[in-house]
């Protein structure tokens, strides 16, 4: 940190840098860097409600707090120095733009003060530094990882980390230091790295070409791809040497929920099917039942066109297949259409998507950006934790080049226009940067792999279908040894290794410094260590009390929030019931039969307004409380390196599929009530409608309770894990230090020759640790390097 200068060192003395922060690589790096580096405590208190600052904090800090700003600032300054070592000219050009933007902020009186002046002076020095002196450093760092190593960054990084763990194992054998806990931590980091799997979600409306796209991706025709929808259940594709399948059925509670949204005539038709009824009675039980089947029997359970109609009983399907694409721990989640008539399956689909590393959304190029498509993409962008969404315009071979370009532009602008309706233009642009577009001729791509001769006769190839562009994209972002995903994972693991090795190096330095110390000096240090231990344990207890207090505050707040939400729901329910009743009475007075379609429209709009109101209310009030707690928490607790944002990602997310399901249930009930009570039974009709809405809103109320419980659970788990890590690391450090001091006391009587031999061994270990640290930093440096490098 010495390169920052005395003033900035004092500012960031107690600040822990963030992990992977890719601001310098973004297109708007000069603007983002200027905004973050212009912030001191005064300006933050003035501008913390700014939409731009809030959005940047949400993206990079995870929480809106000045501590988060400081972490980003410190990380940015460190990254600027690393970038200058790698690419001096490019970094200087960037810093000149940053300085111009800082001048603009200062001119408009958005930023001022000593901190800003120090930042400007620091950046000016780098921006005008002679490049020659850093070129040697750059070459030295680049030579650490040769070109052969970088060809498979993922695999070779794993080997390097394993080798450096072996270095510690060799040190452990010397009995100089107790490294058991350190080795266990390294093993845990490596195990987590090796067990990583990659999940790709495939979505799209019915007949968007999902199945053909997926078959092309897999290299053979696995799934049906007729224009009549075949895939009636969510399907997970996983690797196995022997092909097989497994279907999971709805449980009884889920089936009852499903029945409440199915038309009575459709339900009667299903129950009159003997085979359907037999399977229903056998496999729809209190708990979810699964059945292993052969691939030949798969259509019977999953096809919407099979006479058995068993697909209506299937919640999800797992397809095991020895496809090469799936071999390296890749899973594909193939979903039913977004416009699936069974709402419950849509809910499962969206739950799975939240856990995907990448979402591929298929759109027919000739019918791109439908209302359903755009709604889904917006909801996913705003609610899911996906880093990227890839939109593929299928059937690209059916359009001329100009038509295809027009379809791509229309899709992009449609999404942007809808985003701008709910946020500022700048925020919409930032959000849109997470969306990528590829046009693909899926069928030609599939044919080129399954029947190359026929494809050649028709003039089809992988290149002309644009399939190679898709493969390149997947390798770059997710699957390749040099992918963004691989780099992020290696960066985080290397960071864990750095932490462990630096602690051991500090222990080496301490032990070496005590080798030739007098007995009286060591005894004094032991007494000081005991005092330090007491102070640390007292601080730990204060931390526990602070965390428990924060937990209780949020739990109390959530209880209050739930009551307020229940009141809002109760009011909305009554208003909507009155509106429906008034509309029915109006039709009766006009001598008309109440219109099913009109009642459905009123319900849909009313429920959507209700949900929007609740989301807005929850987001504003909960975010405000979280920010307050975070600020309070930061004044009492020194957050550890392992978890710098304990209160991050606490949000309520309500799925619009719940609206559809609620609307279907209520509509089905009120239709029966209208049929049962005529225009001369208005009082009875009103009572019946109130009961219909009471029953229909049960799930809304249950959802609020579930969301609150989930927040409580997440908070408690976060705090529990944080405290356990904090306590374990603190006690480990104190015990290691105490042991080193006791050993030093015992060894103080050793001969000078014995001490010299031990010093030589410690010097060797220190050199090996430093070499390992340089290797880890080289991994991190490459992992954060711009794709342009």
N, C-alpha and C positions, 0 to 999 in steps of 0.2 A: 504493500500500500504506500510505500515511501514515495513513489513517483507522483502521488497526488499533491504533495506539498503539505506543510504543517497545518494550514487552516482547514483544508478539506479532510485531512487525516483526523482532526479533532471532531469534525462534523459526523464522520462515518465510523468513529472508533468502536461503537457498540453495535453496529449494523451488520447483519448477516446477508451476503449477496444472494440473489435468487439463482435458480438453476438455469434451465434453457430459456434465454430471453432473446428472441429473434427480431428485435426492433431494427437493428442496423441493416438487416437484409431486406426490410420491407420497402415498397416503392415510395412511401411517404416518410422515410426514416428521418429526413432533415426536419420535418414539421413535428413529428412525434418526440424526437430527442429534444428539440427546443422547448416544447411544452413542458416535458418532465423536468428538464434542467433549470427551468425558470422558476420553479416552485420552491419557496421557502415557507415557513410556518405561517407567516402573515398572509401571503398570497393564497395559500391553500385554504385558510379560514374564510377568505373573501370569495374565492371562486369554486369552492368544493361542490356547489350545486350546478355548475356549468355542465351541460349535456356532453360536451366534448371531453372534458376531464373525467366525468363519471364513466363514459364509455371506455376511455383509455385505461382507467383504473380497473374496470371490470375485466378487461382483456388481459392486462399485463400484471396487475397487482392482486387480482381476485377480490380484494376488498377496498372500499373507499376509505383510506386512512392515510395520515401523514407518514406513519411508519412504513406503509407500503410504498409511498412515494420515495422515501429515503432508500429503501431497498432497490427500487428500480434505478434511482440516480447512481447509487454506488455500483450496481451491476453494469450500468451503461458506461460509466467512466472506466471500469476495468476492461470491459469489452472493447472500448475505443482503443485502449493501449494494445490489446491483443490484435485488433484489426490493423492497427498501424504497423505492427511487426510483420503481419502477413502481407498486407496490401497498402503500403504507405501512401502512394499517390492517390489511390481511390479514397482512402480514409481522409486525406487532407482536403480533397474536393468536397466530400460530405460535410466536414467540419466547417468549411467556409460557408456552405449553405445554412448550416445550423446557426452560425454566428449572424448571418443576415436575418434569419428568422427571429433570433433573440433581440436584435436591434429593432425589428418591427414591433415585437411585444413591448419593448421598453418605450418605444415612440408612442404607442397607444396606452401607456401607463398601466399595462397589465402586469409588468414585472419590474422590480427595482430592488435596490439594497445591496449589502456587502456580499451576500452569498452569490448573487448574480454576477457581480464584478469579479469575484474570485473564479467562478466558472468560466466566464469569458476569457480571463487572462490565461487560465489553464488550457483552454481549447485553442487560443491564439498561438501559444507556444508550440503545440503539436502541429497546428495547421501550417506553420512557417518553419518547422524544424528541417534541417538538412537531411535528405533522404538517405544519403550514402551510409550514415552510421547505423541505420536500422536494417540495411540490406543484408549484412552479414548475419544478424540475428535471425532474420526471416529464413535464410538458406539453412541455417543450423536447425531451426525448428522443422522445416519441411523435410530435411534429411532423416529426421527421427522415424518417420513412417515412409518407407520407400514405395514405389509404384506397385510392386507386387503385393505389398501389404494392403494397399488401398483398393486393389481389384476385388477383394472380398473383405471389406471393412468389418462387417459383422462377425464372420467366422474367425478372422485373425485377431480381432479385439478380444474375443472370448478366450482364445489361446493365450494371448498376452496376459490377461487377467489371471488365468489359471497359473501361468508361470510365476507371476508375482506373488500369488498366494503360497506357492511352493517355497519362495524366498523366506517367507515368515515361518513356514514349517521347519526350515533348516535352522532358523534363529531359535525357534522353540527348543530344538534339540540341544542347544548350547546351555540351557538353564540359566541364562543371564536375565531374561525377562519372562513374566508369565503372560503368554500370548493366547491362551485358550479361548477367552471371550472374543478376542479380535479375530481369530481364525473362524470362530463360529459365525461372526457377523459377515465375514467375507464369503463364507459358504452359503449363507442365506441370500446374499446379493447375487451370487452366481446362479443359485438354484432358481431364483425369481427370473433372472435373465433367460435361462435355458427353457423355462416353462412358458414363456410368452407364446401366445397364439394370436393369429390375426383373423379378424372377423369382417366379412364384406356383406353388407345388406343390399339386396336387389329389390327395388320397389317400382311401382308404376300402376296406372289404371289398367283395368281389364283390356286385353288385346293391344297393349302398348308394345308388344314384341319382347317381353321379358324372357320368356322361355327360349326363344331363338337366340337372344343375346347370351343367355346363360349357357346354352348348349355350345355356342361358338367359343365362349370362354373356357369351357371344359374340354373342348376338342372332340366331342362326340354327342350324339343325340340321346340325352338322358331323359329329358322332360318333354312331355307333349307340347306341341306348339301350334295347334290348330286355332282358327279364329274363335272357336267356341272355347270358353275358359275351361281348362283341364285342372289346373292347380287350385283345388278348393280349400286346401289347408296350408298353414305355414310349414315350410320344409327346410330342414337343416341338412346340408351336405357336409359329411365328414369323411376323412380318409380311413380306410381299412383295407387289408389285403384281400379279404373275402367279401364280395358284394352281399348286402342284406339290407333290411329295412326294419324300422320300429315305429309303430303308431301309438299315440297317446290319446285317450278318450277324455271327454269332459267328465268331471265328477258330478255328483247329484246336485250340489248347490249351483254349479255353473250351468248345468242342463236346465234347471228350473229358471234361472236368469235368462237363458237363451229362449226358452219356450215363451216367455212373456213378451218377446219382440217378434215372434213368428205369427203370421196370419193363421187364424183358426182352421181355415180350409187346408192350408199347406201342412199344418201340424197333423190334422186328421189323415191326410194322404200318407204322411210318413208312418204314422202309427198303424195304418192298415196294411203296410208292407211287412209280411211275415218275417223276412230275414232281418229287416231293420229292427223290428220289435224284439227279436231274439237276442241280437247283439246289444241292444239298449239294456235289456234286463240283466245280461251277463256282465257287461263291462262298465256300465255307468254306475259306479258305486260311491260310497262316502269319500274315498280317497281316489286320486287319479290312477287309473289302470293303464298298463302298457302291454303291447302285444308285438312279438317279433314275427315278421312275415318274410316271405321270399319276394324278390323283385317282381316276379310274375303275378303275384297277388296284389301288388301295390295299387293298380287302377281300381280294384274293387273297393278299397278303403278311401282313396283320395280323389278319384275322378268325379266331377260334377255330373258326368254323363252316364255313370254306371246305374243300372236298374235298381241296385240294392239301396241307393241313396245314403250309404253309410258315411259318406264324406261329411254329413251334417253332425255326426257324432265324434268326429276327429278334431282334436285341439291342435295337434302338431305332428309332424312326421320327421323322422331322422333317417336319412338315406346314407348308408355306408358304401363307399365305392373306392377302388384302387386307382383313382385318377391322379396323374402326376401333379396337376395344378394344386391339389389339396394336400400333397405329401408333407410339405414343410409347415405343419400345424396351421393350415389355412382352413377356415370354416366359411361356408357361404349360407346366408339366410335368404331363402327364396320365399317371397311373400305372396299371398293372394292379392288380387287387385285392391287398390285403395278404395274403390267403390264397391267392395265386397258387401253383398246384402246382409251378411251375418256380422253385426257390429262387434260382437265379442272377439271375433278373429282379428278384426282391425285393431282392437285394443292390444292383443297379444303381439301383433306385428310391431306396433309402436314401442312396446316395452323392449322388444329385442333390438330394435334400431338404436335405442339409447346406449346399448353396449357394444355397438359396432365401431370398428376403427375407421371404416370408410363406407359411405353410402353411395350406391350407384342407382340413379333414378332414370328409368327409361321413359322416353316420350316418343310417340310417333311423329316424325318430322313433319308430316302433312297435317297433323292436328296438335301441334305443340302448344304448351302453356295454357291448358284448359284451366277452368276455375279450380277443379279438384287438385290438379298438379301444383298450381301456384300456392294454394292454401296449405298444402302439405309441406312444400319446400320452406315456406315462411315459418310455419310452426316448428319444423325441424331445426331451422337455423337459430331460432330464438330459444328453443327449449332443450335441444339435445347437446351433448358435449362433443359432437363430431368436429374434428378439425377441418374436414373438407367434405364437400358434396360434389360428386361428378354427375352431371346431367348428360345422358347419351341420347341423341336424336337418332332413333332407329329408322329403318327403311330409307336410309339416305340415298340409296341407288335409284329410288323412284322419283327423285327430284333433280332438276337441273341445278348447276352450280349456283346460279344467281338466286334461285328459289331457296336453296339450302342456306345460303348466307343470310337471306331475308328471314328464314325461320329461326336461325340462331340469334340474330339481332332482336327479333320480336320477343323471343323467349327471355333473353337477358333484360330487355327493357321492361317487359311485363313484371318480372320479379322485382326489378329496381323500383318501378312505379309503386308497387304495392308496399315495398319496404318504406318508401318515403312517406306513405300515408300514416305510418305508425312511429316514425322517428325522423331525426334530422337527415338532410341530404348527405352530410359527411359520415354520419353513423351508418347510413344505408350503403354508402360506398365501401366502408370498412367491412360490413357484413357480406357484401357481394364478392369481396376478394376471396372468400372461402368457397365460392362456387366455381367449378370448372366445367367446360363444355367440350364435347367431342361428338362429331357426326359419324355414324357407323352404318355400313351395309351389313347387317347381321347374317342374313341368309347366305350371301356370297362368301362371307368369312367362314361360316360353318361348312359350306360345301367344299371350299378350298382345302379343308382339313379332312373331311370324311370321304370325299370323292374327287381327288385332285384332277383326274382325267376329265370328268364332266365339267368341273369348274374351268379348266383350261379351254375346253370347247366353247363355253359360254363367255369366255373373256374375263372370268373372275379370278382374283388373287388376293392374298392377305394384304398386300400393299395397297391395291386399288380400293379395297373395302375399308381402309383406314384402321384395320384391326391391329396392325403393328403399333400404331399410335396409342391404342388402348393398353397394350402390353407394356409399352415404354412408360406410360403414366403410372400403372400399377407398380412397376419395379422402382420407379423414382420415388413414389410416395409411401409405399407400404411393404412390398415383398422383397425387393432386391437387397443385396448385401450393402449397398450404398444408399438405401432409401432413407427418406426423412424419418420414418418410424425407427429404423435400425439406429440411426445417428442419435435420436432422442434417448433411446433405451441405453445405448452405450455411454452417452454423456452422464446420465443419472447414476449408472453403476460405477463409472469412473469417479464420480463425485463422492460416492460412498467409500471407495477405495482410498481416495485422497484423505478423507476424514480419518480413517483408521490408521493409515501410514503416518500421517502427521502427528497423531497422538503418540504412536510408538517412537517416532523420531524424537519427540519432546522428552519422552521417558529416557531414551538413550543419552540425550544431552544432559539431563539431570543426573543420571547415574555417573556419567563421565566427570561431571563437575564436582562430584562428591568423592571421587577416588582418592584424591590427595588432601582432602579436607581434614582438619583436626577433629578429634572426638568431641570436644566442647562445641565446635561449630555445628556438627551434625545433631547433637542433642538439642541445641537451640532451634534448629530447623524442625526437629520432630515436635517440639512444643508449639512452634508457630503453626505447624500442620494440623495439630489437634484443635487449635483455636479456629483455623480455617474450616476444619470439618464441622465444628459446632455451628459456625456462622452459615455455612452452606446448607446444613440440615434445617436450620431455622428458616432460611430463605425458601427452602423446599416446602416446608410446612405452610409458609405464607402463600406460596404459589398454589398449593392444594386448596387453601381456603378461598383464594381469589377465583379459582376455576369453579369450585363448588358454588360460590356466590353467583357467578355468571350463569351457571347451569340453572340455579333456582330462579334467577331473574327471568331467564328466557322461558322457562316452564310456566311461570306465573303469567307472563305476557301472552304465551300461546293459549292458555286457558281463557284469558280475557278476549283474545282475538277470535277464538272459536265461538264464544257467546255472541260477539258482534256479528260474525258471519252468519250464525244461525238466525239472528234477528233479520238480517238482510234477506236471507233465503225465505224466511217465513213471509216477509212482506212481499217479495217477488212472487212467491207461490200464490198468495191471495190475489194480487193484482192480475196475474195471468189467468187464474180461475175466473175472476170477475169478467175479464175481457172475453174469454171463450163463451161464458154464459150469456153475456150481452150480445155477442154475435149470433148465437143460436136463437135467442129470443127475437132479435131483429129479423132473422129469416122467417121465424114462425109468424111474426106480425105481418110480413109481406106475403104470407101464404106460400113460402118456399121450403124446400127440404134443406137442412143445413149441409153445406158443401164440405166434403171430406178434404178436398185439396186446400180450401180456404182455411179450415181449422188447422191443417198441417202447417201452412205458411205462418199463421199467427203463433203457433207453438214454436216453430223453428226460430223466428225472429225474437220472440220473447225470451226464449232460453239463451239465445246467443247474447242478447243484451244483458241478461242476468249474469252470465259467465264473464263477460267483458268487465262488468262493473266489479264483480268479486275479484277478478285478477288484478285490476287496477288498484283496488283498495288494499288487497293483500300485499302486492309488490311494494307499494309506497310505504305502508305502515311497518311491514316486516324489515325492509331494507333500512329504514330509519332506526329501528330498534337494534339491528345487527351492527350498524355503524356506531351507535352509541356504546354498545357493549364492547365492540372492538377497541374503541378509543379508551374506554375505562380499563379494559384488559391490558392494553399496551403500557399504561402508566404503572401497573402493578407487577407485570410479569416480563422477564427477559425471555423472549421467545427463542427456543432452541433452533439449531440449524436443521434438525430433522423435520420440523413442522412450523413453517413461518407464517401460516395462515389457518389457524385452527377454526376460525369462523367462516371459512370461504364456502361458497356454493350452497348457501342455505336459502332456497327459493321454493315457492309453491308453484307447481306446474299442473294445470288441469287440461286433460285431453278432450278435444272437441268431439271425439267419438262417444264420449259420455252424453253429449247433447243429443246425438242421433238416437242412442239407446233409450234415453229418458223420453224423448219425443215419441218414439215408437210405442213405448209402454203406455204412456198417457193417452196417446191417440187411440190405441186399441181399446183402452178402458172407456174413454169418453164416447167412442162410437157405440159401444154397447149401451151406455147410459142413455144416449140420445134415442136409440132404438127402443129402449125399455120405457122411457118416460116421454110422453107426447107434449104438445103445446099447452094442454090444460093441466099439466102436472109440474108446473114450474118450480114450486117449492121443493118437490121431491128431486127434480132434476138438479137444482142448485146444490142440494145436500149430497147427491151422488157425485157431482163434479168435484165438490170439495174433497170427498173421500178419494176420488181418482187422483187428484193432484197430491193429496197427502201421501198416498202410496207411491206415486211416481217420483216424488222428491226425496224419498227415503235414501236413495243412493247418493244424492247430492250431499245430504247431511253426513252420510257414512264416509263420503270422500273427504270432507273437511276433517273429520276425526282421524281418518287414516293418515292424511297429510301431516297433521299436527303430531301424531304419534311417531311418524317417520322422522320428522324434524328433531323431536326429543331424543329419539334413539340415536340418530346420527350425531347430535351434539354430545350426548353422553359418551358414545363410543370414541369420538374424536378426543374428548378431554381425558378419558380413561387411558387411551393409547399414549397421548402426549405425556401424561403424568408418569406412566410406567417407563417410557423411554427416558424421561428426564431423571427419574429416580435411579434407574439402572445405570445410566451413563455417569451420573454424579457419584454414586457409590463406587462404581468401578474405578473412576479416576482417583478418588480419595484412597481407595484400598491399594491401588498400584503405587501411588506416591508414598503411602505409609510403608509399603513393603520395600520400596527402593531405599527409603531412609533407614529402615531397620537393617537391611542388608549392608548398607554403607557403614552403619555403626559396627556391625559384626566384622566387616572386612577392613575396618580401620587399623586393625592390628596386623594385617598382612604385610609381607615384605614388599619392598619397592619393586622387586622384579615381578612379583605376582600382580601388583597393581599395574605395572607397565604392560604386562601380557594382556590383562583385561582391557586396558585402555586401547591397545591395538585392535582387539576383537570388536570393541564398541565402535571404533573408528571405521572398521570394515563394514559393520552393520549400518552405521549412519550413512556411509557412501552408497551402500546398496539400496537403502530406503530413499535416499535423494534421487538415485537413478530411476527407481520405480515411480516416484512422484513426477519426475519429468516425463516419463512415458504416459502416465495418466493424463497429465496436462496436454500432452500432444494429442491424445485421443479426443479430449474435450475441445481442443482448438480446431481439429479437423471437423468434429461433429457440428460445430457452430459456424463453420465456414459457409459463406454464400455459395449458392449453386453456380454462380458465375466464375468462381475461382478455378 
